[in-house]
Amino acid sequence: MKITEYINTLRENVAVAREQGKTVVLIPTMGFLHSGHLSMVEAVRKQDEDYEKFYIVMSIFVNPLQFGPNEDYDRYPRNLVRDTRLAQEAGVDLLFTPSVQEMYPDGPSLTRVNVAKVTDDLCGSHRPGHFEGVATVVSKLFNIVLPDFAYFGQKDYQQYVVIKQMVKDLNIPVQVLLAPTVREEDGLAMSSRNAYLRPEERRQAPVLYRSLQEAAQLIAGGERDVNVVREKIRQRITNETNGKIEYIEIRRADNLAKIERISGAVVIALAVYFGSTRLIDNILVEV
Ligand code: AMP
């Protein structure tokens, strides 16, 4: 595995891989790697028996542009030594670890990418500027790496919808793929931010996924009223945890549009604070 923090070096290496006829795959991350991140490397392997035809670029960049002023940019967990080992073991070909200076040499970029509508609510309304920061850095990464494919995790489902929309609207020649959420044994969605949880919070956190599963069962049993299902989730979380609910929403899965009745493909998404730690989770349901 090659590792570089420089855009030029990355471009040289990707160009060589292309000359060798390889398919370039990008997996953007903020590091502090866990099985959720590494499952995307595994997913590339499953895409084709001929694993050698892929050139897998993983980026690790804690992007200041996507953090609000009162968010956790400064304390976001980082461990590049461990990440390098895990990426190598997983089969990453090139690890791109740019500095803030390398990505934003003149300070925060003057050009921003704004994806309207799909960023209006859910995490968008609670984290102003977040998706602008995400869309801007991901378009930079797309332009730097010029990948054929890019993987995003279902854990951040709204982010996936935003990137899909951006790629479509701006005709970016990359195929965006969704990787399923990887969970701890007790159901908690893996997240670098889980490291912030106190023992008692960690113990309660799996209730989020259980409440989502219960909602899915309710829908499978015939319930179609969005408010009934949301209320059921709310009750379970308030009864069984000290978590503070930020939102519980059920939306059309393709464009996150509001609905009153459940039909077709929907996403049930929530954000809950445990102490100062904000956890998100979601499931996709089809009726
Ligand atoms: P992050 O490092 O949290 O910015 O995540 C980088 C990428 O990994 C994003 O596309 C995430 O959606 C994805 N990801 C994070 N956690 C998980 C998980 N538990 N399962 C699957 N993908 C994940």
Boltz pocket constraint, residues with backbone or C-beta under 6 A from the ligand:
constraints:
  - pocket:
      binder: B
      contacts: [[A, 28], [A, 29], [A, 30], [A, 31], [A, 35], [A, 36], [A, 37], [A, 39], [A, 151], [A, 152], [A, 153], [A, 154], [A, 155], [A, 156], [A, 179], [A, 180], [A, 181], [A, 182], [A, 183], [A, 189], [A, 190], [A, 191], [A, 192]]
      max_distance: 6.0
